[in-house]
Amino acid sequence: MFNLELLVRDNIKKLKPYSSARDEFDGIASVYLDANENSIGSPTIKWYNRYPDPMQHKIKEKISKVKNISSNQIFIGNGSDEPIDLLFRCFCEPAVDNVIVFPPTYGMYEVSANINNVILKKILLTEDYQLDLPALEEAIDLNTKIIWICSPNNPTGNSISRQDIEMVLNNFDGLVVIDEAYINFSRQQSFLKDLNDYPNLVVLQTMSKAWGLAGLRMGMAFASPEIIAYLNKIKSPYNISQPIQDIMFTALDEIGMVNDMIVELVASRKKLEESLLSLTQVVKVFPSDANFLLVKFTEAKKIYDHLLSMGIVVRDRSSQPLCENTLRLTVGTDKENIKLVEAIKAFK
Ligand SMILES: Cc1ncc(COP(=O)(O)O)c(C=O)c1O
């Protein structure tokens, strides 16, 4: 049986969180003399002399409408990397607890585990990049606190079987974090709709991919109000700056434009895949539900260097397990994709 209180570290349960001026008073006043801000102004066109809303109420309200989820089930962080780190800090006792990841996958789970001195168990994906459930069952012990599933997975691009994820959610008493950074490019349904069925589920999404706002740094964690309350308890007080909150507030109205970009990128992904398949240098293009393609080449490293010499930078993933001789290619604009294909074609 899942019991959140048994999962949270004792020091976090006992912690008295920092209480900022804006936590203590979030109403409207005519004179603000409670936060030691500069009362005169700031040397910028727009005034930024005031601290931002620590709980980002206005943008949470908009995200709540876009995602059809209550505001108290949303955590906003400085990229997804912030909630990834906070989940470790909240639930994993250093040098005692462990988490499970499925390589090849997004590297930050491992880095965050190492920063927090949390034991990392790695279970390789199967040859077709799916979960190895028997190996997972064997690896779980009483100190396993979090299972990290990236779907669609980076760098392989495929979605993890929904049935397998449900199996994990139904049978594991720790947290199951599903990183859906690329979900908007996928044919699969998000697990957001399942949050109320699974108290152990955390879904991560980001504004960096489909929303086209990687430069702003904003990621989201969605979970039960109780889990979100713990993340809020330990985050730094003003983790999302005022300019970011302002820009996000406007950007969140542009869902139509974002949907158009998603349709365009998915169509370009298909075109790019077809063009790549006609090249003799390409051994295999792996099926992708993301805005990138993992491609197996005859000589990945040499093609990487060749592309670089032509001013095109891609990601060599050959050192990752199960990714021998592969490059990860982000879907570019039509012009960039044509340039990329022509450049690969020119490699002899
Ligand atoms: C699977 C996955 N999760 C999270 C992130 C990080 O996203 P953010 O820009 O929100 O930190 C990335 C970035 O590449 C990613 O591939």
The ligand as an SDF file (V2000), in Angstrom:
LIG
                    3D

 16 16  0  0  0  0  0  0  0  0999 V2000
   13.7120   13.7400  -21.1280 C   0  0  0  0  0  0  0  0  0  0  0  0
   14.0700   15.1220  -20.7340 C   0  0  0  0  0  0  0  0  0  0  0  0
   13.6230   15.6010  -19.5820 N   0  0  0  0  0  0  0  0  0  0  0  0
   13.9300   16.8410  -19.1930 C   0  0  0  0  0  0  0  0  0  0  0  0
   14.7140   17.6560  -19.9700 C   0  0  0  0  0  0  0  0  0  0  0  0
   15.0960   19.0120  -19.4530 C   0  0  0  0  0  0  0  0  0  0  0  0
   14.1450   19.9110  -19.6940 O   0  0  0  0  0  0  0  0  0  0  0  0
   14.2420   21.3920  -19.0990 P   0  0  0  0  0  0  0  0  0  0  0  0
   14.7070   22.2340  -20.2180 O   0  0  0  0  0  0  0  0  0  0  0  0
   12.8450   21.6740  -18.6820 O   0  0  0  0  0  0  0  0  0  0  0  0
   15.1800   21.3730  -17.9380 O   0  0  0  0  0  0  0  0  0  0  0  0
   15.2190   17.1980  -21.1730 C   0  0  0  0  0  0  0  0  0  0  0  0
   16.0830   18.0620  -21.9890 C   0  0  0  0  0  0  0  0  0  0  0  0
   16.6220   17.7340  -22.9800 O   0  0  0  0  0  0  0  0  0  0  0  0
   14.8840   15.8930  -21.5710 C   0  0  0  0  0  0  0  0  0  0  0  0
   15.3480   15.3760  -22.7090 O   0  0  0  0  0  0  0  0  0  0  0  0
  1  2  1  0
  2  3  1  0
  2 15  2  0
  3  4  2  0
  4  5  1  0
  5  6  1  0
  5 12  2  0
  6  7  1  0
  7  8  1  0
  8  9  2  0
  8 10  1  0
  8 11  1  0
 12 13  1  0
 12 15  1  0
 13 14  2  0
 15 16  1  0
M  END
$$$$
